[in-house]
């Protein structure tokens, strides 16, 4: 520890499309939805995270809610910068005469362009970071799951987040091949909304579709321990009157089938592109699943049916990437795969 180490604050950020998680002192100190609420007349931000999420879909014309990240990348630079700044404030630290210099490791999708990488770094620097390094999501997920990424052994990781699904083969501290597709949790929500419109003539919002996905979402039509039917409230498209309908997991599995099939195709493509020696390793080690999407009932079984490989779901799928980012922060100058 240096003489002025108290003037440096080290934080790891999993900047996700759906949720942002911040790790400080090896603890998850912030876990909030990636959303901000803005007052149109003054253009000032009035809420961030959970408070803004409560307003989402329920605002009047003077307030709008913005999700600064879309498909894993920054879509609204100003809102993203403000969101990062406010979430860093949530960490809560003693008021000091000298504000601490922030040292950050931020997680990014493996398929983003250099321009998009620059946008993440610029947002972090505008929010007060003095030193920023980036880490690719599948690499962070692998570290968070507990895989020794520096070993000469092939491991396949699938991280299904809110905006992107990352499929990567990792060996010797690097990504050997990866497939990043912009089909993930948000698309599942969109599929559910569309299904409810077409099948039940009922209009529902983003938050309701997210609830349906959590309560009765499934990847297979036949699963063990099926969840009970779920009551959905929305607006009847014919009469305009609010109504309630019951949905079951098999219906939702059918609605999500198209998107999950695209993820399956991407997994098979990544396996095709894997060098033969690493393929031999993956046959033994299997496939590791992380991210909120991997919690979908029967998803692991469906990937197993398609690949015939052993499937391991991370202990805490939602936070595996954040945990890996936190470990990378501890090894700020040692890990070769951290991007400057």
NUKOLDREN-567908 format. One record per residue (C-alpha): residue number from 1; residue in three letters; z, x, y. Coordinates in steps of 0.1 Angstrom, whole numbers. Each point is the difference from the previous one (the first is absolute). Layout:
residues N
<r num="NUM" residuo="Ala" zz="Z" xx="X" yy="Y"/>
...
//
This chain:
residues 340
<r num="1" residuo="Unk" zz="0" xx="0" yy="0"/>
<r num="2" residuo="Unk" zz="-10" xx="14" yy="34"/>
<r num="3" residuo="Unk" zz="22" xx="1" yy="30"/>
<r num="4" residuo="Unk" zz="-19" xx="-29" yy="16"/>
<r num="5" residuo="Unk" zz="-7" xx="-20" yy="-32"/>
<r num="6" residuo="Unk" zz="20" xx="-29" yy="15"/>
<r num="7" residuo="Unk" zz="-27" xx="-3" yy="26"/>
<r num="8" residuo="Unk" zz="-26" xx="-7" yy="-27"/>
<r num="9" residuo="Unk" zz="-2" xx="-33" yy="-18"/>
<r num="10" residuo="Unk" zz="-20" xx="0" yy="-33"/>
<r num="11" residuo="Unk" zz="-15" xx="-33" yy="-11"/>
<r num="12" residuo="Unk" zz="-24" xx="-11" yy="-27"/>
<r num="13" residuo="Unk" zz="-22" xx="-31" yy="7"/>
<r num="14" residuo="Unk" zz="-19" xx="-21" yy="-24"/>
<r num="15" residuo="Unk" zz="-23" xx="-17" yy="25"/>
<r num="16" residuo="Unk" zz="-12" xx="-30" yy="-20"/>
<r num="17" residuo="Unk" zz="-23" xx="-29" yy="8"/>
<r num="18" residuo="Unk" zz="27" xx="-25" yy="-11"/>
<r num="19" residuo="Unk" zz="33" xx="20" yy="4"/>
<r num="20" residuo="Unk" zz="11" xx="31" yy="17"/>
<r num="21" residuo="Unk" zz="28" xx="20" yy="-16"/>
<r num="22" residuo="Unk" zz="19" xx="29" yy="17"/>
<r num="23" residuo="Unk" zz="21" xx="25" yy="-18"/>
<r num="24" residuo="Unk" zz="26" xx="20" yy="19"/>
<r num="25" residuo="Unk" zz="27" xx="23" yy="-16"/>
<r num="26" residuo="Unk" zz="-14" xx="-10" yy="-35"/>
<r num="27" residuo="Unk" zz="8" xx="-37" yy="6"/>
<r num="28" residuo="Unk" zz="-23" xx="-29" yy="7"/>
<r num="29" residuo="Unk" zz="11" xx="-10" yy="35"/>
<r num="30" residuo="Unk" zz="-28" xx="-23" yy="11"/>
<r num="31" residuo="Unk" zz="-20" xx="-24" yy="-23"/>
<r num="32" residuo="Unk" zz="-18" xx="-24" yy="23"/>
<r num="33" residuo="Unk" zz="-33" xx="-20" yy="0"/>
<r num="34" residuo="Unk" zz="-28" xx="19" yy="19"/>
<r num="35" residuo="Unk" zz="-4" xx="-26" yy="27"/>
<r num="36" residuo="Unk" zz="6" xx="-4" yy="37"/>
<r num="37" residuo="Unk" zz="2" xx="-30" yy="23"/>
<r num="38" residuo="Unk" zz="-15" xx="2" yy="35"/>
<r num="39" residuo="Unk" zz="4" xx="-22" yy="31"/>
<r num="40" residuo="Unk" zz="-35" xx="-5" yy="13"/>
<r num="41" residuo="Unk" zz="8" xx="-6" yy="36"/>
<r num="42" residuo="Unk" zz="19" xx="33" yy="5"/>
<r num="43" residuo="Unk" zz="-16" xx="18" yy="-29"/>
<r num="44" residuo="Unk" zz="35" xx="12" yy="-10"/>
<r num="45" residuo="Unk" zz="12" xx="2" yy="-36"/>
<r num="46" residuo="Unk" zz="29" xx="-24" yy="-7"/>
<r num="47" residuo="Unk" zz="7" xx="6" yy="-37"/>
<r num="48" residuo="Unk" zz="-7" xx="24" yy="-28"/>
<r num="49" residuo="Unk" zz="4" xx="-2" yy="-38"/>
<r num="50" residuo="Unk" zz="20" xx="-29" yy="-15"/>
<r num="51" residuo="Unk" zz="5" xx="-18" yy="33"/>
<r num="52" residuo="Unk" zz="-37" xx="1" yy="7"/>
<r num="53" residuo="Unk" zz="-8" xx="-11" yy="-36"/>
<r num="54" residuo="Unk" zz="21" xx="-31" yy="6"/>
<r num="55" residuo="Unk" zz="-23" xx="-9" yy="29"/>
<r num="56" residuo="Unk" zz="-32" xx="7" yy="-20"/>
<r num="57" residuo="Unk" zz="-21" xx="-31" yy="-2"/>
<r num="58" residuo="Unk" zz="25" xx="-20" yy="21"/>
<r num="59" residuo="Unk" zz="-8" xx="12" yy="36"/>
<r num="60" residuo="Unk" zz="-11" xx="-19" yy="31"/>
<r num="61" residuo="Unk" zz="-29" xx="13" yy="21"/>
<r num="62" residuo="Unk" zz="21" xx="24" yy="21"/>
<r num="63" residuo="Unk" zz="12" xx="20" yy="-31"/>
<r num="64" residuo="Unk" zz="-23" xx="17" yy="-26"/>
<r num="65" residuo="Unk" zz="10" xx="19" yy="-31"/>
<r num="66" residuo="Unk" zz="-20" xx="31" yy="-9"/>
<r num="67" residuo="Unk" zz="0" xx="21" yy="-32"/>
<r num="68" residuo="Unk" zz="-9" xx="34" yy="14"/>
<r num="69" residuo="Unk" zz="-12" xx="13" yy="-34"/>
<r num="70" residuo="Unk" zz="-29" xx="-15" yy="-20"/>
<r num="71" residuo="Unk" zz="-12" xx="14" yy="-33"/>
<r num="72" residuo="Unk" zz="25" xx="28" yy="2"/>
<r num="73" residuo="Unk" zz="-13" xx="14" yy="33"/>
<r num="74" residuo="Unk" zz="9" xx="-6" yy="37"/>
<r num="75" residuo="Unk" zz="-20" xx="-29" yy="14"/>
<r num="76" residuo="Unk" zz="20" xx="-4" yy="33"/>
<r num="77" residuo="Unk" zz="10" xx="34" yy="14"/>
<r num="78" residuo="Unk" zz="23" xx="-11" yy="28"/>
<r num="79" residuo="Unk" zz="19" xx="-25" yy="-22"/>
<r num="80" residuo="Unk" zz="3" xx="26" yy="-28"/>
<r num="81" residuo="Unk" zz="15" xx="26" yy="24"/>
<r num="82" residuo="Unk" zz="25" xx="-26" yy="13"/>
<r num="83" residuo="Unk" zz="9" xx="-11" yy="-35"/>
<r num="84" residuo="Unk" zz="7" xx="35" yy="-12"/>
<r num="85" residuo="Unk" zz="21" xx="7" yy="31"/>
<r num="86" residuo="Unk" zz="21" xx="-31" yy="-3"/>
<r num="87" residuo="Unk" zz="5" xx="5" yy="-38"/>
<r num="88" residuo="Unk" zz="12" xx="36" yy="7"/>
<r num="89" residuo="Unk" zz="25" xx="-15" yy="25"/>
<r num="90" residuo="Unk" zz="13" xx="-22" yy="-29"/>
<r num="91" residuo="Unk" zz="13" xx="32" yy="-18"/>
<r num="92" residuo="Unk" zz="28" xx="0" yy="25"/>
<r num="93" residuo="Unk" zz="14" xx="34" yy="10"/>
<r num="94" residuo="Unk" zz="26" xx="12" yy="24"/>
<r num="95" residuo="Unk" zz="-10" xx="1" yy="36"/>
<r num="96" residuo="Unk" zz="-5" xx="36" yy="10"/>
<r num="97" residuo="Unk" zz="-9" xx="19" yy="32"/>
<r num="98" residuo="Unk" zz="-31" xx="14" yy="-17"/>
<r num="99" residuo="Unk" zz="-21" xx="-25" yy="-20"/>
<r num="100" residuo="Unk" zz="-7" xx="15" yy="-34"/>
<r num="101" residuo="Unk" zz="-34" xx="15" yy="-9"/>
<r num="102" residuo="Unk" zz="-15" xx="-21" yy="-27"/>
<r num="103" residuo="Unk" zz="-15" xx="17" yy="-31"/>
<r num="104" residuo="Unk" zz="-20" xx="-25" yy="-21"/>
<r num="105" residuo="Unk" zz="-18" xx="-4" yy="-33"/>
<r num="106" residuo="Unk" zz="-22" xx="-31" yy="0"/>
<r num="107" residuo="Unk" zz="-17" xx="-15" yy="-30"/>
<r num="108" residuo="Unk" zz="-37" xx="-9" yy="3"/>
<r num="109" residuo="Unk" zz="-26" xx="-15" yy="-25"/>
<r num="110" residuo="Unk" zz="-21" xx="26" yy="-18"/>
<r num="111" residuo="Unk" zz="-33" xx="-15" yy="10"/>
<r num="112" residuo="Unk" zz="4" xx="1" yy="38"/>
<r num="113" residuo="Unk" zz="-23" xx="19" yy="23"/>
<r num="114" residuo="Unk" zz="10" xx="29" yy="23"/>
<r num="115" residuo="Unk" zz="-2" xx="-23" yy="30"/>
<r num="116" residuo="Unk" zz="24" xx="-24" yy="-16"/>
<r num="117" residuo="Unk" zz="23" xx="29" yy="-9"/>
<r num="118" residuo="Unk" zz="-1" xx="11" yy="36"/>
<r num="119" residuo="Unk" zz="10" xx="-35" yy="12"/>
<r num="120" residuo="Unk" zz="31" xx="1" yy="-22"/>
<r num="121" residuo="Unk" zz="10" xx="34" yy="13"/>
<r num="122" residuo="Unk" zz="-6" xx="-10" yy="36"/>
<r num="123" residuo="Unk" zz="20" xx="-32" yy="-4"/>
<r num="124" residuo="Unk" zz="29" xx="21" yy="-14"/>
<r num="125" residuo="Unk" zz="-2" xx="26" yy="28"/>
<r num="126" residuo="Unk" zz="-1" xx="-27" yy="27"/>
<r num="127" residuo="Unk" zz="31" xx="-15" yy="-17"/>
<r num="128" residuo="Unk" zz="18" xx="33" yy="6"/>
<r num="129" residuo="Unk" zz="-8" xx="22" yy="-30"/>
<r num="130" residuo="Unk" zz="-1" xx="37" yy="6"/>
<r num="131" residuo="Unk" zz="-13" xx="10" yy="-34"/>
<r num="132" residuo="Unk" zz="-19" xx="-23" yy="-24"/>
<r num="133" residuo="Unk" zz="-14" xx="5" yy="-34"/>
<r num="134" residuo="Unk" zz="-18" xx="-25" yy="-22"/>
<r num="135" residuo="Unk" zz="1" xx="-7" yy="-37"/>
<r num="136" residuo="Unk" zz="-24" xx="-21" yy="-21"/>
<r num="137" residuo="Unk" zz="15" xx="-31" yy="-15"/>
<r num="138" residuo="Unk" zz="-7" xx="7" yy="-37"/>
<r num="139" residuo="Unk" zz="16" xx="34" yy="3"/>
<r num="140" residuo="Unk" zz="31" xx="-15" yy="17"/>
<r num="141" residuo="Unk" zz="1" xx="-27" yy="-27"/>
<r num="142" residuo="Unk" zz="-2" xx="26" yy="-27"/>
<r num="143" residuo="Unk" zz="29" xx="21" yy="15"/>
<r num="144" residuo="Unk" zz="20" xx="-32" yy="6"/>
<r num="145" residuo="Unk" zz="-4" xx="-11" yy="-37"/>
<r num="146" residuo="Unk" zz="13" xx="34" yy="-10"/>
<r num="147" residuo="Unk" zz="-31" xx="18" yy="-13"/>
<r num="148" residuo="Unk" zz="-1" xx="37" yy="4"/>
<r num="149" residuo="Unk" zz="-33" xx="2" yy="20"/>
<r num="150" residuo="Unk" zz="-1" xx="38" yy="0"/>
<r num="151" residuo="Unk" zz="-4" xx="2" yy="-38"/>
<r num="152" residuo="Unk" zz="-35" xx="6" yy="-16"/>
<r num="153" residuo="Unk" zz="2" xx="-35" yy="-16"/>
<r num="154" residuo="Unk" zz="-21" xx="-30" yy="9"/>
<r num="155" residuo="Unk" zz="17" xx="-31" yy="12"/>
<r num="156" residuo="Unk" zz="-16" xx="-32" yy="11"/>
<r num="157" residuo="Unk" zz="17" xx="-21" yy="27"/>
<r num="158" residuo="Unk" zz="-10" xx="-34" yy="12"/>
<r num="159" residuo="Unk" zz="16" xx="-11" yy="33"/>
<r num="160" residuo="Unk" zz="-7" xx="-36" yy="10"/>
<r num="161" residuo="Unk" zz="12" xx="-6" yy="36"/>
<r num="162" residuo="Unk" zz="-7" xx="-26" yy="26"/>
<r num="163" residuo="Unk" zz="-34" xx="12" yy="12"/>
<r num="164" residuo="Unk" zz="-13" xx="26" yy="-25"/>
<r num="165" residuo="Unk" zz="2" xx="7" yy="-37"/>
<r num="166" residuo="Unk" zz="2" xx="38" yy="-7"/>
<r num="167" residuo="Unk" zz="-10" xx="13" yy="-34"/>
<r num="168" residuo="Unk" zz="3" xx="38" yy="-4"/>
<r num="169" residuo="Unk" zz="2" xx="27" yy="-26"/>
<r num="170" residuo="Unk" zz="24" xx="27" yy="10"/>
<r num="171" residuo="Unk" zz="5" xx="35" yy="-14"/>
<r num="172" residuo="Unk" zz="12" xx="34" yy="14"/>
<r num="173" residuo="Unk" zz="12" xx="-15" yy="33"/>
<r num="174" residuo="Unk" zz="-34" xx="-15" yy="9"/>
<r num="175" residuo="Unk" zz="-20" xx="-32" yy="-5"/>
<r num="176" residuo="Unk" zz="-28" xx="8" yy="-25"/>
<r num="177" residuo="Unk" zz="-18" xx="-33" yy="5"/>
<r num="178" residuo="Unk" zz="9" xx="-32" yy="18"/>
<r num="179" residuo="Unk" zz="-13" xx="-34" yy="7"/>
<r num="180" residuo="Unk" zz="13" xx="-19" yy="30"/>
<r num="181" residuo="Unk" zz="-11" xx="-36" yy="2"/>
<r num="182" residuo="Unk" zz="9" xx="-25" yy="27"/>
<r num="183" residuo="Unk" zz="11" xx="-27" yy="-23"/>
<r num="184" residuo="Unk" zz="37" xx="-5" yy="-3"/>
<r num="185" residuo="Unk" zz="29" xx="-24" yy="8"/>
<r num="186" residuo="Unk" zz="-17" xx="-14" yy="32"/>
<r num="187" residuo="Unk" zz="-30" xx="-10" yy="-21"/>
<r num="188" residuo="Unk" zz="22" xx="-16" yy="-26"/>
<r num="189" residuo="Unk" zz="15" xx="-22" yy="28"/>
<r num="190" residuo="Unk" zz="-35" xx="-8" yy="13"/>
<r num="191" residuo="Unk" zz="-11" xx="-11" yy="-36"/>
<r num="192" residuo="Unk" zz="30" xx="-23" yy="-2"/>
<r num="193" residuo="Unk" zz="-7" xx="-16" yy="34"/>
<r num="194" residuo="Unk" zz="-36" xx="-5" yy="-10"/>
<r num="195" residuo="Unk" zz="10" xx="-15" yy="-34"/>
<r num="196" residuo="Unk" zz="24" xx="-24" yy="16"/>
<r num="197" residuo="Unk" zz="-27" xx="-12" yy="24"/>
<r num="198" residuo="Unk" zz="-27" xx="-5" yy="-26"/>
<r num="199" residuo="Unk" zz="21" xx="-12" yy="-29"/>
<r num="200" residuo="Unk" zz="27" xx="-21" yy="17"/>
<r num="201" residuo="Unk" zz="-15" xx="-7" yy="35"/>
<r num="202" residuo="Unk" zz="31" xx="15" yy="16"/>
<r num="203" residuo="Unk" zz="1" xx="25" yy="29"/>
<r num="204" residuo="Unk" zz="27" xx="26" yy="-3"/>
<r num="205" residuo="Unk" zz="9" xx="31" yy="21"/>
<r num="206" residuo="Unk" zz="4" xx="37" yy="-8"/>
<r num="207" residuo="Unk" zz="37" xx="-2" yy="-5"/>
<r num="208" residuo="Unk" zz="-2" xx="-29" yy="-24"/>
<r num="209" residuo="Unk" zz="-27" xx="17" yy="-21"/>
<r num="210" residuo="Unk" zz="23" xx="31" yy="-1"/>
<r num="211" residuo="Unk" zz="29" xx="-22" yy="-13"/>
<r num="212" residuo="Unk" zz="-23" xx="-15" yy="-26"/>
<r num="213" residuo="Unk" zz="-10" xx="35" yy="-12"/>
<r num="214" residuo="Unk" zz="36" xx="11" yy="-3"/>
<r num="215" residuo="Unk" zz="13" xx="-32" yy="-17"/>
<r num="216" residuo="Unk" zz="-29" xx="-9" yy="-24"/>
<r num="217" residuo="Unk" zz="-25" xx="28" yy="3"/>
<r num="218" residuo="Unk" zz="-14" xx="14" yy="-32"/>
<r num="219" residuo="Unk" zz="-29" xx="22" yy="-13"/>
<r num="220" residuo="Unk" zz="-3" xx="-18" yy="-34"/>
<r num="221" residuo="Unk" zz="-3" xx="-36" yy="-10"/>
<r num="222" residuo="Unk" zz="24" xx="5" yy="-29"/>
<r num="223" residuo="Unk" zz="32" xx="20" yy="8"/>
<r num="224" residuo="Unk" zz="35" xx="2" yy="-15"/>
<r num="225" residuo="Unk" zz="28" xx="-17" yy="19"/>
<r num="226" residuo="Unk" zz="-22" xx="-20" yy="24"/>
<r num="227" residuo="Unk" zz="15" xx="-10" yy="33"/>
<r num="228" residuo="Unk" zz="7" xx="-37" yy="8"/>
<r num="229" residuo="Unk" zz="-26" xx="-19" yy="20"/>
<r num="230" residuo="Unk" zz="2" xx="5" yy="38"/>
<r num="231" residuo="Unk" zz="-1" xx="-27" yy="27"/>
<r num="232" residuo="Unk" zz="-25" xx="9" yy="27"/>
<r num="233" residuo="Unk" zz="1" xx="-17" yy="35"/>
<r num="234" residuo="Unk" zz="-31" xx="0" yy="22"/>
<r num="235" residuo="Unk" zz="-24" xx="-22" yy="19"/>
<r num="236" residuo="Unk" zz="-22" xx="-25" yy="-18"/>
<r num="237" residuo="Unk" zz="-36" xx="9" yy="11"/>
<r num="238" residuo="Unk" zz="-12" xx="-37" yy="-3"/>
<r num="239" residuo="Unk" zz="29" xx="-18" yy="18"/>
<r num="240" residuo="Unk" zz="15" xx="28" yy="20"/>
<r num="241" residuo="Unk" zz="35" xx="-11" yy="-12"/>
<r num="242" residuo="Unk" zz="24" xx="26" yy="-15"/>
<r num="243" residuo="Unk" zz="4" xx="-4" yy="-38"/>
<r num="244" residuo="Unk" zz="15" xx="17" yy="-30"/>
<r num="245" residuo="Unk" zz="-17" xx="10" yy="-32"/>
<r num="246" residuo="Unk" zz="12" xx="19" yy="-31"/>
<r num="247" residuo="Unk" zz="-18" xx="31" yy="-12"/>
<r num="248" residuo="Unk" zz="5" xx="20" yy="-32"/>
<r num="249" residuo="Unk" zz="-4" xx="37" yy="-8"/>
<r num="250" residuo="Unk" zz="-32" xx="-6" yy="-21"/>
<r num="251" residuo="Unk" zz="-18" xx="-15" yy="30"/>
<r num="252" residuo="Unk" zz="9" xx="30" yy="21"/>
<r num="253" residuo="Unk" zz="-11" xx="24" yy="-27"/>
<r num="254" residuo="Unk" zz="-34" xx="-17" yy="0"/>
<r num="255" residuo="Unk" zz="-1" xx="2" yy="38"/>
<r num="256" residuo="Unk" zz="8" xx="38" yy="0"/>
<r num="257" residuo="Unk" zz="-23" xx="8" yy="-29"/>
<r num="258" residuo="Unk" zz="-30" xx="12" yy="21"/>
<r num="259" residuo="Unk" zz="20" xx="24" yy="21"/>
<r num="260" residuo="Unk" zz="19" xx="14" yy="-30"/>
<r num="261" residuo="Unk" zz="-33" xx="5" yy="-18"/>
<r num="262" residuo="Unk" zz="-12" xx="22" yy="29"/>
<r num="263" residuo="Unk" zz="32" xx="22" yy="-3"/>
<r num="264" residuo="Unk" zz="-6" xx="2" yy="-38"/>
<r num="265" residuo="Unk" zz="-36" xx="12" yy="6"/>
<r num="266" residuo="Unk" zz="12" xx="27" yy="25"/>
<r num="267" residuo="Unk" zz="26" xx="12" yy="-26"/>
<r num="268" residuo="Unk" zz="-28" xx="3" yy="-26"/>
<r num="269" residuo="Unk" zz="-22" xx="18" yy="24"/>
<r num="270" residuo="Unk" zz="28" xx="25" yy="8"/>
<r num="271" residuo="Unk" zz="5" xx="6" yy="-37"/>
<r num="272" residuo="Unk" zz="-37" xx="6" yy="-4"/>
<r num="273" residuo="Unk" zz="0" xx="27" yy="27"/>
<r num="274" residuo="Unk" zz="31" xx="18" yy="-15"/>
<r num="275" residuo="Unk" zz="-7" xx="35" yy="-15"/>
<r num="276" residuo="Unk" zz="4" xx="-1" yy="-38"/>
<r num="277" residuo="Unk" zz="31" xx="23" yy="-2"/>
<r num="278" residuo="Unk" zz="18" xx="-23" yy="25"/>
<r num="279" residuo="Unk" zz="-12" xx="-31" yy="-19"/>
<r num="280" residuo="Unk" zz="17" xx="14" yy="-31"/>
<r num="281" residuo="Unk" zz="33" xx="3" yy="20"/>
<r num="282" residuo="Unk" zz="-3" xx="-35" yy="13"/>
<r num="283" residuo="Unk" zz="-4" xx="-13" yy="-35"/>
<r num="284" residuo="Unk" zz="35" xx="14" yy="-7"/>
<r num="285" residuo="Unk" zz="17" xx="-6" yy="34"/>
<r num="286" residuo="Unk" zz="-16" xx="-34" yy="8"/>
<r num="287" residuo="Unk" zz="-4" xx="-17" yy="33"/>
<r num="288" residuo="Unk" zz="27" xx="-4" yy="26"/>
<r num="289" residuo="Unk" zz="2" xx="-31" yy="22"/>
<r num="290" residuo="Unk" zz="16" xx="-2" yy="35"/>
<r num="291" residuo="Unk" zz="-2" xx="-22" yy="31"/>
<r num="292" residuo="Unk" zz="8" xx="-37" yy="4"/>
<r num="293" residuo="Unk" zz="-32" xx="-11" yy="-18"/>
<r num="294" residuo="Unk" zz="12" xx="16" yy="-32"/>
<r num="295" residuo="Unk" zz="29" xx="-26" yy="-1"/>
<r num="296" residuo="Unk" zz="-25" xx="-28" yy="-6"/>
<r num="297" residuo="Unk" zz="10" xx="-16" yy="-34"/>
<r num="298" residuo="Unk" zz="-21" xx="14" yy="-28"/>
<r num="299" residuo="Unk" zz="-19" xx="25" yy="21"/>
<r num="300" residuo="Unk" zz="11" xx="30" yy="-21"/>
<r num="301" residuo="Unk" zz="-10" xx="-19" yy="-32"/>
<r num="302" residuo="Unk" zz="-34" xx="-8" yy="14"/>
<r num="303" residuo="Unk" zz="-7" xx="37" yy="9"/>
<r num="304" residuo="Unk" zz="12" xx="9" yy="-35"/>
<r num="305" residuo="Unk" zz="-24" xx="-25" yy="-16"/>
<r num="306" residuo="Unk" zz="-29" xx="15" yy="20"/>
<r num="307" residuo="Unk" zz="8" xx="37" yy="-5"/>
<r num="308" residuo="Unk" zz="21" xx="0" yy="-32"/>
<r num="309" residuo="Unk" zz="22" xx="26" yy="16"/>
<r num="310" residuo="Unk" zz="38" xx="0" yy="4"/>
<r num="311" residuo="Unk" zz="10" xx="-16" yy="33"/>
<r num="312" residuo="Unk" zz="32" xx="10" yy="19"/>
<r num="313" residuo="Unk" zz="12" xx="-21" yy="30"/>
<r num="314" residuo="Unk" zz="21" xx="19" yy="26"/>
<r num="315" residuo="Unk" zz="37" xx="-7" yy="1"/>
<r num="316" residuo="Unk" zz="-2" xx="-13" yy="36"/>
<r num="317" residuo="Unk" zz="-37" xx="-6" yy="5"/>
<r num="318" residuo="Unk" zz="3" xx="-10" yy="37"/>
<r num="319" residuo="Unk" zz="18" xx="31" yy="10"/>
<r num="320" residuo="Unk" zz="-16" xx="26" yy="-23"/>
<r num="321" residuo="Unk" zz="-24" xx="12" yy="26"/>
<r num="322" residuo="Unk" zz="27" xx="2" yy="27"/>
<r num="323" residuo="Unk" zz="23" xx="20" yy="-24"/>
<r num="324" residuo="Unk" zz="-28" xx="25" yy="-7"/>
<r num="325" residuo="Unk" zz="-6" xx="3" yy="37"/>
<r num="326" residuo="Unk" zz="37" xx="8" yy="5"/>
<r num="327" residuo="Unk" zz="-1" xx="27" yy="-27"/>
<r num="328" residuo="Unk" zz="-31" xx="15" yy="17"/>
<r num="329" residuo="Unk" zz="19" xx="1" yy="33"/>
<r num="330" residuo="Unk" zz="27" xx="22" yy="-17"/>
<r num="331" residuo="Unk" zz="-28" xx="24" yy="-11"/>
<r num="332" residuo="Unk" zz="-18" xx="-2" yy="34"/>
<r num="333" residuo="Unk" zz="-13" xx="36" yy="-2"/>
<r num="334" residuo="Unk" zz="-2" xx="5" yy="-38"/>
<r num="335" residuo="Unk" zz="-23" xx="-28" yy="-12"/>
<r num="336" residuo="Unk" zz="-37" xx="11" yy="3"/>
<r num="337" residuo="Unk" zz="-13" xx="-36" yy="0"/>
<r num="338" residuo="Unk" zz="17" xx="-10" yy="33"/>
<r num="339" residuo="Unk" zz="-28" xx="-4" yy="26"/>
<r num="340" residuo="Unk" zz="6" xx="16" yy="34"/>
//
